[in-house]
Amino acid sequence: MNRTPLCLLADVPDGGARVVDVPDGSAPVVVVRRGERVWAYANRCPHFSVPLDFEPGDVLCYRAQVLMCAHHSALFRFEDGHCIEGPCAGASLDAVRVEIGDGGWVVLDH
């Protein structure tokens, strides 16, 4: 299994998200953080396959619980990427396997 460093945990706001380019040239991912827990998803809304961020890298989050698509206002839970409200309700973001590695790095497992 390959482990690719994406960013430092400290670079992701607690209760927020950050769009990160994957060093191998794969599509960018959204890294989401709540305390010491992290999740990551492909930066693509299932509604029209558009990025979740309107301004590059700026993903809206509410109450450290949900991500919001800047284009359609769909709301996705941090912990599983499931859409709980909006035009793609019931769909989910594509999960990307990450964990916190040595030195506080968020690493991609692939």
Jmol script that loads the backbone (N, CA, C; Angstrom):
load data "model"
ATOM      1  N   MET A   1       0.847  -1.183   0.000  1.00  0.00           N
ATOM      2  CA  MET A   1       0.000   0.000   0.000  1.00  0.00           C
ATOM      3  C   MET A   1       0.893   1.247   0.000  1.00  0.00           C
ATOM      4  N   ASN A   2       0.589   2.182  -0.881  1.00  0.00           N
ATOM      5  CA  ASN A   2       1.321   3.445  -0.940  1.00  0.00           C
ATOM      6  C   ASN A   2       0.691   4.451   0.004  1.00  0.00           C
ATOM      7  N   ARG A   3       1.522   5.280   0.604  1.00  0.00           N
ATOM      8  CA  ARG A   3       1.047   6.323   1.505  1.00  0.00           C
ATOM      9  C   ARG A   3       1.605   7.646   1.000  1.00  0.00           C
ATOM     10  N   THR A   4       0.721   8.528   0.567  1.00  0.00           N
ATOM     11  CA  THR A   4       1.124   9.804  -0.001  1.00  0.00           C
ATOM     12  C   THR A   4       0.745  10.931   0.943  1.00  0.00           C
ATOM     13  N   PRO A   5       1.701  11.737   1.423  1.00  0.00           N
ATOM     14  CA  PRO A   5       1.365  12.866   2.284  1.00  0.00           C
ATOM     15  C   PRO A   5       0.576  13.920   1.505  1.00  0.00           C
ATOM     16  N   LEU A   6      -0.512  14.392   2.111  1.00  0.00           N
ATOM     17  CA  LEU A   6      -1.348  15.413   1.473  1.00  0.00           C
ATOM     18  C   LEU A   6      -1.136  16.797   2.076  1.00  0.00           C
ATOM     19  N   CYS A   7      -1.217  16.872   3.400  1.00  0.00           N
ATOM     20  CA  CYS A   7      -1.058  18.142   4.099  1.00  0.00           C
ATOM     21  C   CYS A   7      -0.890  17.837   5.581  1.00  0.00           C
ATOM     22  N   LEU A   8      -0.504  18.834   6.339  1.00  0.00           N
ATOM     23  CA  LEU A   8      -0.456  18.674   7.793  1.00  0.00           C
ATOM     24  C   LEU A   8      -1.859  18.818   8.367  1.00  0.00           C
ATOM     25  N   LEU A   9      -2.140  18.053   9.411  1.00  0.00           N
ATOM     26  CA  LEU A   9      -3.432  18.171  10.080  1.00  0.00           C
ATOM     27  C   LEU A   9      -3.683  19.618  10.492  1.00  0.00           C
ATOM     28  N   ALA A  10      -2.644  20.297  10.958  1.00  0.00           N
ATOM     29  CA  ALA A  10      -2.776  21.688  11.410  1.00  0.00           C
ATOM     30  C   ALA A  10      -3.163  22.637  10.276  1.00  0.00           C
ATOM     31  N   ASP A  11      -2.970  22.218   9.025  1.00  0.00           N
ATOM     32  CA  ASP A  11      -3.336  23.049   7.876  1.00  0.00           C
ATOM     33  C   ASP A  11      -4.827  23.000   7.559  1.00  0.00           C
ATOM     34  N   VAL A  12      -5.541  22.071   8.178  1.00  0.00           N
ATOM     35  CA  VAL A  12      -6.986  21.940   7.962  1.00  0.00           C
ATOM     36  C   VAL A  12      -7.678  22.518   9.190  1.00  0.00           C
ATOM     37  N   PRO A  13      -8.522  23.529   9.021  1.00  0.00           N
ATOM     38  CA  PRO A  13      -9.164  24.116  10.199  1.00  0.00           C
ATOM     39  C   PRO A  13     -10.037  23.095  10.937  1.00  0.00           C
ATOM     40  N   ASP A  14      -9.974  23.113  12.257  1.00  0.00           N
ATOM     41  CA  ASP A  14     -10.812  22.229  13.058  1.00  0.00           C
ATOM     42  C   ASP A  14     -12.268  22.610  12.802  1.00  0.00           C
ATOM     43  N   GLY A  15     -13.069  21.641  12.378  1.00  0.00           N
ATOM     44  CA  GLY A  15     -14.460  21.914  12.032  1.00  0.00           C
ATOM     45  C   GLY A  15     -14.618  22.434  10.619  1.00  0.00           C
ATOM     46  N   GLY A  16     -13.554  22.307   9.827  1.00  0.00           N
ATOM     47  CA  GLY A  16     -13.584  22.830   8.472  1.00  0.00           C
ATOM     48  C   GLY A  16     -12.964  21.872   7.478  1.00  0.00           C
ATOM     49  N   ALA A  17     -12.649  22.428   6.316  1.00  0.00           N
ATOM     50  CA  ALA A  17     -12.127  21.610   5.229  1.00  0.00           C
ATOM     51  C   ALA A  17     -11.107  22.401   4.427  1.00  0.00           C
ATOM     52  N   ARG A  18     -10.333  21.650   3.660  1.00  0.00           N
ATOM     53  CA  ARG A  18      -9.335  22.251   2.778  1.00  0.00           C
ATOM     54  C   ARG A  18      -9.223  21.385   1.530  1.00  0.00           C
ATOM     55  N   VAL A  19      -9.168  22.029   0.377  1.00  0.00           N
ATOM     56  CA  VAL A  19      -8.946  21.305  -0.874  1.00  0.00           C
ATOM     57  C   VAL A  19      -7.443  21.132  -1.046  1.00  0.00           C
ATOM     58  N   VAL A  20      -7.033  19.900  -1.347  1.00  0.00           N
ATOM     59  CA  VAL A  20      -5.617  19.571  -1.461  1.00  0.00           C
ATOM     60  C   VAL A  20      -5.373  18.906  -2.811  1.00  0.00           C
ATOM     61  N   ASP A  21      -4.338  19.368  -3.498  1.00  0.00           N
ATOM     62  CA  ASP A  21      -3.918  18.708  -4.731  1.00  0.00           C
ATOM     63  C   ASP A  21      -3.156  17.449  -4.357  1.00  0.00           C
ATOM     64  N   VAL A  22      -3.432  16.370  -5.066  1.00  0.00           N
ATOM     65  CA  VAL A  22      -2.747  15.105  -4.825  1.00  0.00           C
ATOM     66  C   VAL A  22      -1.463  15.110  -5.638  1.00  0.00           C
ATOM     67  N   PRO A  23      -0.318  14.858  -4.980  1.00  0.00           N
ATOM     68  CA  PRO A  23       0.973  14.950  -5.668  1.00  0.00           C
ATOM     69  C   PRO A  23       1.107  14.102  -6.929  1.00  0.00           C
ATOM     70  N   ASP A  24       0.390  12.989  -7.020  1.00  0.00           N
ATOM     71  CA  ASP A  24       0.542  12.123  -8.206  1.00  0.00           C
ATOM     72  C   ASP A  24      -0.271  12.608  -9.400  1.00  0.00           C
ATOM     73  N   GLY A  25      -0.921  13.769  -9.253  1.00  0.00           N
ATOM     74  CA  GLY A  25      -1.679  14.318 -10.361  1.00  0.00           C
ATOM     75  C   GLY A  25      -3.129  13.885 -10.408  1.00  0.00           C
ATOM     76  N   SER A  26      -3.564  13.068  -9.452  1.00  0.00           N
ATOM     77  CA  SER A  26      -4.972  12.685  -9.370  1.00  0.00           C
ATOM     78  C   SER A  26      -5.813  13.922  -9.081  1.00  0.00           C
ATOM     79  N   ALA A  27      -7.116  13.773  -9.195  1.00  0.00           N
ATOM     80  CA  ALA A  27      -8.027  14.884  -8.930  1.00  0.00           C
ATOM     81  C   ALA A  27      -7.868  15.367  -7.489  1.00  0.00           C
ATOM     82  N   PRO A  28      -8.041  16.674  -7.236  1.00  0.00           N
ATOM     83  CA  PRO A  28      -7.936  17.201  -5.877  1.00  0.00           C
ATOM     84  C   PRO A  28      -8.952  16.551  -4.932  1.00  0.00           C
ATOM     85  N   VAL A  29      -8.603  16.530  -3.650  1.00  0.00           N
ATOM     86  CA  VAL A  29      -9.496  15.990  -2.633  1.00  0.00           C
ATOM     87  C   VAL A  29      -9.810  17.070  -1.603  1.00  0.00           C
ATOM     88  N   VAL A  30     -10.947  16.895  -0.945  1.00  0.00           N
ATOM     89  CA  VAL A  30     -11.338  17.764   0.154  1.00  0.00           C
ATOM     90  C   VAL A  30     -11.026  17.012   1.440  1.00  0.00           C
ATOM     91  N   VAL A  31     -10.133  17.567   2.245  1.00  0.00           N
ATOM     92  CA  VAL A  31      -9.799  16.974   3.540  1.00  0.00           C
ATOM     93  C   VAL A  31     -10.640  17.702   4.580  1.00  0.00           C
ATOM     94  N   VAL A  32     -11.371  16.937   5.382  1.00  0.00           N
ATOM     95  CA  VAL A  32     -12.299  17.467   6.379  1.00  0.00           C
ATOM     96  C   VAL A  32     -11.790  17.069   7.756  1.00  0.00           C
ATOM     97  N   ARG A  33     -11.889  17.986   8.703  1.00  0.00           N
ATOM     98  CA  ARG A  33     -11.351  17.711  10.048  1.00  0.00           C
ATOM     99  C   ARG A  33     -12.351  18.078  11.134  1.00  0.00           C
ATOM    100  N   ARG A  34     -12.415  17.212  12.134  1.00  0.00           N
ATOM    101  CA  ARG A  34     -13.116  17.516  13.383  1.00  0.00           C
ATOM    102  C   ARG A  34     -12.216  16.994  14.492  1.00  0.00           C
ATOM    103  N   GLY A  35     -11.549  17.914  15.191  1.00  0.00           N
ATOM    104  CA  GLY A  35     -10.604  17.516  16.231  1.00  0.00           C
ATOM    105  C   GLY A  35      -9.451  16.739  15.635  1.00  0.00           C
ATOM    106  N   GLU A  36      -9.249  15.525  16.119  1.00  0.00           N
ATOM    107  CA  GLU A  36      -8.171  14.673  15.627  1.00  0.00           C
ATOM    108  C   GLU A  36      -8.650  13.660  14.589  1.00  0.00           C
ATOM    109  N   ARG A  37      -9.872  13.829  14.110  1.00  0.00           N
ATOM    110  CA  ARG A  37     -10.410  12.918  13.091  1.00  0.00           C
ATOM    111  C   ARG A  37     -10.404  13.604  11.737  1.00  0.00           C
ATOM    112  N   VAL A  38     -10.090  12.849  10.691  1.00  0.00           N
ATOM    113  CA  VAL A  38     -10.090  13.387   9.335  1.00  0.00           C
ATOM    114  C   VAL A  38     -10.809  12.427   8.387  1.00  0.00           C
ATOM    115  N   TRP A  39     -11.402  13.010   7.372  1.00  0.00           N
ATOM    116  CA  TRP A  39     -12.024  12.284   6.281  1.00  0.00           C
ATOM    117  C   TRP A  39     -11.616  13.002   5.006  1.00  0.00           C
ATOM    118  N   ALA A  40     -11.723  12.328   3.884  1.00  0.00           N
ATOM    119  CA  ALA A  40     -11.411  12.986   2.611  1.00  0.00           C
ATOM    120  C   ALA A  40     -12.357  12.471   1.534  1.00  0.00           C
ATOM    121  N   TYR A  41     -12.647  13.361   0.604  1.00  0.00           N
ATOM    122  CA  TYR A  41     -13.568  13.053  -0.488  1.00  0.00           C
ATOM    123  C   TYR A  41     -13.054  13.688  -1.770  1.00  0.00           C
ATOM    124  N   ALA A  42     -13.373  13.065  -2.897  1.00  0.00           N
ATOM    125  CA  ALA A  42     -13.073  13.686  -4.182  1.00  0.00           C
ATOM    126  C   ALA A  42     -13.789  15.033  -4.216  1.00  0.00           C
ATOM    127  N   ASN A  43     -13.133  16.029  -4.748  1.00  0.00           N
ATOM    128  CA  ASN A  43     -13.718  17.371  -4.820  1.00  0.00           C
ATOM    129  C   ASN A  43     -14.691  17.442  -6.003  1.00  0.00           C
ATOM    130  N   ARG A  44     -15.811  16.714  -5.833  1.00  0.00           N
ATOM    131  CA  ARG A  44     -16.800  16.624  -6.905  1.00  0.00           C
ATOM    132  C   ARG A  44     -18.187  16.378  -6.313  1.00  0.00           C
ATOM    133  N   CYS A  45     -19.096  17.289  -6.582  1.00  0.00           N
ATOM    134  CA  CYS A  45     -20.485  17.133  -6.140  1.00  0.00           C
ATOM    135  C   CYS A  45     -21.172  16.094  -7.019  1.00  0.00           C
ATOM    136  N   PRO A  46     -21.908  15.150  -6.444  1.00  0.00           N
ATOM    137  CA  PRO A  46     -22.571  14.134  -7.254  1.00  0.00           C
ATOM    138  C   PRO A  46     -23.727  14.682  -8.096  1.00  0.00           C
ATOM    139  N   HIS A  47     -24.151  15.910  -7.836  1.00  0.00           N
ATOM    140  CA  HIS A  47     -25.276  16.469  -8.584  1.00  0.00           C
ATOM    141  C   HIS A  47     -24.922  16.718 -10.048  1.00  0.00           C
ATOM    142  N   PHE A  48     -23.867  17.498 -10.305  1.00  0.00           N
ATOM    143  CA  PHE A  48     -23.455  17.779 -11.681  1.00  0.00           C
ATOM    144  C   PHE A  48     -21.962  17.569 -11.892  1.00  0.00           C
ATOM    145  N   SER A  49     -21.308  16.854 -10.993  1.00  0.00           N
ATOM    146  CA  SER A  49     -19.867  16.604 -11.083  1.00  0.00           C
ATOM    147  C   SER A  49     -19.045  17.883 -11.154  1.00  0.00           C
ATOM    148  N   VAL A  50     -19.462  18.899 -10.398  1.00  0.00           N
ATOM    149  CA  VAL A  50     -18.699  20.143 -10.307  1.00  0.00           C
ATOM    150  C   VAL A  50     -17.950  20.154  -8.983  1.00  0.00           C
ATOM    151  N   PRO A  51     -16.856  20.925  -8.875  1.00  0.00           N
ATOM    152  CA  PRO A  51     -16.129  21.007  -7.600  1.00  0.00           C
ATOM    153  C   PRO A  51     -17.024  21.571  -6.491  1.00  0.00           C
ATOM    154  N   LEU A  52     -16.739  21.167  -5.267  1.00  0.00           N
ATOM    155  CA  LEU A  52     -17.498  21.673  -4.116  1.00  0.00           C
ATOM    156  C   LEU A  52     -17.158  23.116  -3.793  1.00  0.00           C
ATOM    157  N   ASP A  53     -15.952  23.546  -4.167  1.00  0.00           N
ATOM    158  CA  ASP A  53     -15.523  24.910  -3.875  1.00  0.00           C
ATOM    159  C   ASP A  53     -15.833  25.837  -5.053  1.00  0.00           C
ATOM    160  N   PHE A  54     -16.258  27.066  -4.748  1.00  0.00           N
ATOM    161  CA  PHE A  54     -16.478  28.077  -5.776  1.00  0.00           C
ATOM    162  C   PHE A  54     -15.191  28.861  -5.969  1.00  0.00           C
ATOM    163  N   GLU A  55     -14.692  29.408  -4.860  1.00  0.00           N
ATOM    164  CA  GLU A  55     -13.356  30.008  -4.855  1.00  0.00           C
ATOM    165  C   GLU A  55     -12.386  28.858  -4.617  1.00  0.00           C
ATOM    166  N   PRO A  56     -11.345  28.730  -5.421  1.00  0.00           N
ATOM    167  CA  PRO A  56     -10.436  27.589  -5.274  1.00  0.00           C
ATOM    168  C   PRO A  56      -9.950  27.389  -3.829  1.00  0.00           C
ATOM    169  N   GLY A  57     -10.165  26.188  -3.333  1.00  0.00           N
ATOM    170  CA  GLY A  57      -9.699  25.816  -2.000  1.00  0.00           C
ATOM    171  C   GLY A  57     -10.637  26.166  -0.864  1.00  0.00           C
ATOM    172  N   ASP A  58     -11.695  26.940  -1.127  1.00  0.00           N
ATOM    173  CA  ASP A  58     -12.585  27.418  -0.072  1.00  0.00           C
ATOM    174  C   ASP A  58     -13.885  26.619  -0.065  1.00  0.00           C
ATOM    175  N   VAL A  59     -13.978  25.624   0.828  1.00  0.00           N
ATOM    176  CA  VAL A  59     -15.172  24.795   0.949  1.00  0.00           C
ATOM    177  C   VAL A  59     -15.927  25.238   2.198  1.00  0.00           C
ATOM    178  N   LEU A  60     -17.202  25.529   2.033  1.00  0.00           N
ATOM    179  CA  LEU A  60     -18.019  25.986   3.152  1.00  0.00           C
ATOM    180  C   LEU A  60     -18.392  24.819   4.053  1.00  0.00           C
ATOM    181  N   CYS A  61     -18.301  25.043   5.365  1.00  0.00           N
ATOM    182  CA  CYS A  61     -18.668  24.036   6.361  1.00  0.00           C
ATOM    183  C   CYS A  61     -19.548  24.705   7.414  1.00  0.00           C
ATOM    184  N   TYR A  62     -20.485  23.944   7.962  1.00  0.00           N
ATOM    185  CA  TYR A  62     -21.374  24.461   8.999  1.00  0.00           C
ATOM    186  C   TYR A  62     -21.320  23.596  10.243  1.00  0.00           C
ATOM    187  N   ARG A  63     -21.139  24.270  11.378  1.00  0.00           N
ATOM    188  CA  ARG A  63     -21.192  23.650  12.701  1.00  0.00           C
ATOM    189  C   ARG A  63     -20.315  22.413  12.832  1.00  0.00           C
ATOM    190  N   ALA A  64     -19.206  22.382  12.109  1.00  0.00           N
ATOM    191  CA  ALA A  64     -18.269  21.254  12.147  1.00  0.00           C
ATOM    192  C   ALA A  64     -18.982  19.930  11.890  1.00  0.00           C
ATOM    193  N   GLN A  65     -20.045  19.995  11.067  1.00  0.00           N
ATOM    194  CA  GLN A  65     -20.854  18.804  10.820  1.00  0.00           C
ATOM    195  C   GLN A  65     -21.057  18.499   9.349  1.00  0.00           C
ATOM    196  N   VAL A  66     -21.193  19.547   8.510  1.00  0.00           N
ATOM    197  CA  VAL A  66     -21.505  19.319   7.099  1.00  0.00           C
ATOM    198  C   VAL A  66     -20.683  20.221   6.183  1.00  0.00           C
ATOM    199  N   LEU A  67     -20.385  19.685   5.007  1.00  0.00           N
ATOM    200  CA  LEU A  67     -19.799  20.442   3.902  1.00  0.00           C
ATOM    201  C   LEU A  67     -20.953  20.944   3.044  1.00  0.00           C
ATOM    202  N   MET A  68     -20.759  22.072   2.370  1.00  0.00           N
ATOM    203  CA  MET A  68     -21.791  22.562   1.468  1.00  0.00           C
ATOM    204  C   MET A  68     -21.211  22.776   0.083  1.00  0.00           C
ATOM    205  N   CYS A  69     -21.888  22.269  -0.931  1.00  0.00           N
ATOM    206  CA  CYS A  69     -21.493  22.526  -2.306  1.00  0.00           C
ATOM    207  C   CYS A  69     -21.796  23.987  -2.609  1.00  0.00           C
ATOM    208  N   ALA A  70     -20.794  24.713  -3.073  1.00  0.00           N
ATOM    209  CA  ALA A  70     -20.944  26.138  -3.352  1.00  0.00           C
ATOM    210  C   ALA A  70     -21.845  26.399  -4.557  1.00  0.00           C
ATOM    211  N   HIS A  71     -22.074  25.402  -5.372  1.00  0.00           N
ATOM    212  CA  HIS A  71     -22.866  25.595  -6.593  1.00  0.00           C
ATOM    213  C   HIS A  71     -24.341  25.279  -6.404  1.00  0.00           C
ATOM    214  N   HIS A  72     -24.669  24.286  -5.578  1.00  0.00           N
ATOM    215  CA  HIS A  72     -26.056  23.838  -5.445  1.00  0.00           C
ATOM    216  C   HIS A  72     -26.559  23.818  -4.012  1.00  0.00           C
ATOM    217  N   SER A  73     -25.707  24.200  -3.049  1.00  0.00           N
ATOM    218  CA  SER A  73     -26.059  24.226  -1.623  1.00  0.00           C
ATOM    219  C   SER A  73     -26.411  22.855  -1.050  1.00  0.00           C
ATOM    220  N   ALA A  74     -25.985  21.790  -1.702  1.00  0.00           N
ATOM    221  CA  ALA A  74     -26.185  20.455  -1.138  1.00  0.00           C
ATOM    222  C   ALA A  74     -25.312  20.324   0.107  1.00  0.00           C
ATOM    223  N   LEU A  75     -25.827  19.639   1.129  1.00  0.00           N
ATOM    224  CA  LEU A  75     -25.119  19.458   2.396  1.00  0.00           C
ATOM    225  C   LEU A  75     -24.696  18.007   2.564  1.00  0.00           C
ATOM    226  N   PHE A  76     -23.413  17.806   2.901  1.00  0.00           N
ATOM    227  CA  PHE A  76     -22.840  16.470   3.043  1.00  0.00           C
ATOM    228  C   PHE A  76     -22.243  16.306   4.434  1.00  0.00           C
ATOM    229  N   ARG A  77     -22.581  15.190   5.102  1.00  0.00           N
ATOM    230  CA  ARG A  77     -22.026  14.916   6.432  1.00  0.00           C
ATOM    231  C   ARG A  77     -20.526  14.703   6.359  1.00  0.00           C
ATOM    232  N   PHE A  78     -19.814  15.221   7.365  1.00  0.00           N
ATOM    233  CA  PHE A  78     -18.366  15.033   7.448  1.00  0.00           C
ATOM    234  C   PHE A  78     -17.993  13.553   7.436  1.00  0.00           C
ATOM    235  N   GLU A  79     -18.647  12.770   8.322  1.00  0.00           N
ATOM    236  CA  GLU A  79     -18.165  11.420   8.617  1.00  0.00           C
ATOM    237  C   GLU A  79     -18.398  10.385   7.521  1.00  0.00           C
ATOM    238  N   ASP A  80     -19.323  10.635   6.587  1.00  0.00           N
ATOM    239  CA  ASP A  80     -19.539   9.635   5.535  1.00  0.00           C
ATOM    240  C   ASP A  80     -19.817  10.234   4.164  1.00  0.00           C
ATOM    241  N   GLY A  81     -19.853  11.565   4.045  1.00  0.00           N
ATOM    242  CA  GLY A  81     -20.068  12.211   2.759  1.00  0.00           C
ATOM    243  C   GLY A  81     -21.472  12.079   2.212  1.00  0.00           C
ATOM    244  N   HIS A  82     -22.405  11.589   3.023  1.00  0.00           N
ATOM    245  CA  HIS A  82     -23.791  11.390   2.595  1.00  0.00           C
ATOM    246  C   HIS A  82     -24.503  12.735   2.488  1.00  0.00           C
ATOM    247  N   CYS A  83     -25.210  12.954   1.370  1.00  0.00           N
ATOM    248  CA  CYS A  83     -25.955  14.194   1.168  1.00  0.00           C
ATOM    249  C   CYS A  83     -27.266  14.136   1.956  1.00  0.00           C
ATOM    250  N   ILE A  84     -27.423  15.059   2.893  1.00  0.00           N
ATOM    251  CA  ILE A  84     -28.613  15.063   3.737  1.00  0.00           C
ATOM    252  C   ILE A  84     -29.643  16.101   3.300  1.00  0.00           C
ATOM    253  N   GLU A  85     -29.245  17.008   2.386  1.00  0.00           N
ATOM    254  CA  GLU A  85     -30.173  18.028   1.921  1.00  0.00           C
ATOM    255  C   GLU A  85     -29.661  18.617   0.619  1.00  0.00           C
ATOM    256  N   GLY A  86     -30.581  18.883  -0.297  1.00  0.00           N
ATOM    257  CA  GLY A  86     -30.202  19.505  -1.550  1.00  0.00           C
ATOM    258  C   GLY A  86     -30.610  18.667  -2.746  1.00  0.00           C
ATOM    259  N   PRO A  87     -30.209  19.086  -3.943  1.00  0.00           N
ATOM    260  CA  PRO A  87     -30.659  18.431  -5.168  1.00  0.00           C
ATOM    261  C   PRO A  87     -30.140  17.008  -5.362  1.00  0.00           C
ATOM    262  N   CYS A  88     -29.142  16.612  -4.594  1.00  0.00           N
ATOM    263  CA  CYS A  88     -28.636  15.234  -4.716  1.00  0.00           C
ATOM    264  C   CYS A  88     -28.832  14.472  -3.404  1.00  0.00           C
ATOM    265  N   ALA A  89     -29.873  14.829  -2.641  1.00  0.00           N
ATOM    266  CA  ALA A  89     -30.158  14.167  -1.361  1.00  0.00           C
ATOM    267  C   ALA A  89     -30.176  12.652  -1.552  1.00  0.00           C
ATOM    268  N   GLY A  90     -29.486  11.959  -0.652  1.00  0.00           N
ATOM    269  CA  GLY A  90     -29.396  10.508  -0.703  1.00  0.00           C
ATOM    270  C   GLY A  90     -28.140  10.007  -1.403  1.00  0.00           C
ATOM    271  N   ALA A  91     -27.519  10.842  -2.234  1.00  0.00           N
ATOM    272  CA  ALA A  91     -26.263  10.477  -2.895  1.00  0.00           C
ATOM    273  C   ALA A  91     -25.113  10.703  -1.913  1.00  0.00           C
ATOM    274  N   SER A  92     -23.918  10.341  -2.295  1.00  0.00           N
ATOM    275  CA  SER A  92     -22.755  10.530  -1.431  1.00  0.00           C
ATOM    276  C   SER A  92     -21.558  11.002  -2.236  1.00  0.00           C
ATOM    277  N   LEU A  93     -20.670  11.700  -1.537  1.00  0.00           N
ATOM    278  CA  LEU A  93     -19.382  12.056  -2.121  1.00  0.00           C
ATOM    279  C   LEU A  93     -18.538  10.792  -2.236  1.00  0.00           C
ATOM    280  N   ASP A  94     -17.578  10.793  -3.149  1.00  0.00           N
ATOM    281  CA  ASP A  94     -16.668   9.655  -3.297  1.00  0.00           C
ATOM    282  C   ASP A  94     -15.581   9.742  -2.235  1.00  0.00           C
ATOM    283  N   ALA A  95     -15.588   8.774  -1.319  1.00  0.00           N
ATOM    284  CA  ALA A  95     -14.633   8.764  -0.216  1.00  0.00           C
ATOM    285  C   ALA A  95     -13.224   8.424  -0.708  1.00  0.00           C
ATOM    286  N   VAL A  96     -12.252   9.028  -0.043  1.00  0.00           N
ATOM    287  CA  VAL A  96     -10.837   8.784  -0.301  1.00  0.00           C
ATOM    288  C   VAL A  96     -10.230   8.371   1.042  1.00  0.00           C
ATOM    289  N   ARG A  97      -9.498   7.263   1.071  1.00  0.00           N
ATOM    290  CA  ARG A  97      -8.939   6.758   2.338  1.00  0.00           C
ATOM    291  C   ARG A  97      -7.756   7.593   2.788  1.00  0.00           C
ATOM    292  N   VAL A  98      -7.891   8.172   3.977  1.00  0.00           N
ATOM    293  CA  VAL A  98      -6.796   8.932   4.576  1.00  0.00           C
ATOM    294  C   VAL A  98      -6.677   8.567   6.055  1.00  0.00           C
ATOM    295  N   GLU A  99      -5.517   8.887   6.607  1.00  0.00           N
ATOM    296  CA  GLU A  99      -5.300   8.749   8.048  1.00  0.00           C
ATOM    297  C   GLU A  99      -4.252   9.764   8.457  1.00  0.00           C
ATOM    298  N   ILE A 100      -4.107   9.934   9.758  1.00  0.00           N
ATOM    299  CA  ILE A 100      -3.079  10.830  10.270  1.00  0.00           C
ATOM    300  C   ILE A 100      -1.835   9.993  10.503  1.00  0.00           C
ATOM    301  N   GLY A 101      -0.761  10.378   9.831  1.00  0.00           N
ATOM    302  CA  GLY A 101       0.488   9.638   9.909  1.00  0.00           C
ATOM    303  C   GLY A 101       1.503  10.329  10.794  1.00  0.00           C
ATOM    304  N   ASP A 102       2.733   9.900  10.668  1.00  0.00           N
ATOM    305  CA  ASP A 102       3.837  10.452  11.450  1.00  0.00           C
ATOM    306  C   ASP A 102       3.974  11.953  11.227  1.00  0.00           C
ATOM    307  N   GLY A 103       4.297  12.655  12.292  1.00  0.00           N
ATOM    308  CA  GLY A 103       4.530  14.086  12.198  1.00  0.00           C
ATOM    309  C   GLY A 103       3.285  14.913  11.977  1.00  0.00           C
ATOM    310  N   GLY A 104       2.103  14.309  12.161  1.00  0.00           N
ATOM    311  CA  GLY A 104       0.856  15.050  11.983  1.00  0.00           C
ATOM    312  C   GLY A 104       0.434  15.243  10.532  1.00  0.00           C
ATOM    313  N   TRP A 105       1.005  14.434   9.636  1.00  0.00           N
ATOM    314  CA  TRP A 105       0.643  14.519   8.224  1.00  0.00           C
ATOM    315  C   TRP A 105      -0.638  13.732   7.957  1.00  0.00           C
ATOM    316  N   VAL A 106      -1.523  14.307   7.165  1.00  0.00           N
ATOM    317  CA  VAL A 106      -2.668  13.574   6.649  1.00  0.00           C
ATOM    318  C   VAL A 106      -2.153  12.855   5.413  1.00  0.00           C
ATOM    319  N   VAL A 107      -2.260  11.522   5.416  1.00  0.00           N
ATOM    320  CA  VAL A 107      -1.720  10.729   4.324  1.00  0.00           C
ATOM    321  C   VAL A 107      -2.829   9.976   3.608  1.00  0.00           C
ATOM    322  N   LEU A 108      -2.652   9.889   2.303  1.00  0.00           N
ATOM    323  CA  LEU A 108      -3.561   9.163   1.430  1.00  0.00           C
ATOM    324  C   LEU A 108      -3.107   7.718   1.376  1.00  0.00           C
ATOM    325  N   ASP A 109      -4.031   6.795   1.608  1.00  0.00           N
ATOM    326  CA  ASP A 109      -3.742   5.345   1.497  1.00  0.00           C
ATOM    327  C   ASP A 109      -4.273   4.863   0.171  1.00  0.00           C
ATOM    328  N   HIS A 110      -3.381   4.402  -0.662  1.00  0.00           N
ATOM    329  CA  HIS A 110      -3.835   3.869  -1.957  1.00  0.00           C
ATOM    330  C   HIS A 110      -2.932   2.760  -2.442  1.00  0.00           C
TER     331      HIS A 110
END
end "model"
wireframe off; spacefill off
backbone 0.3
color backbone group
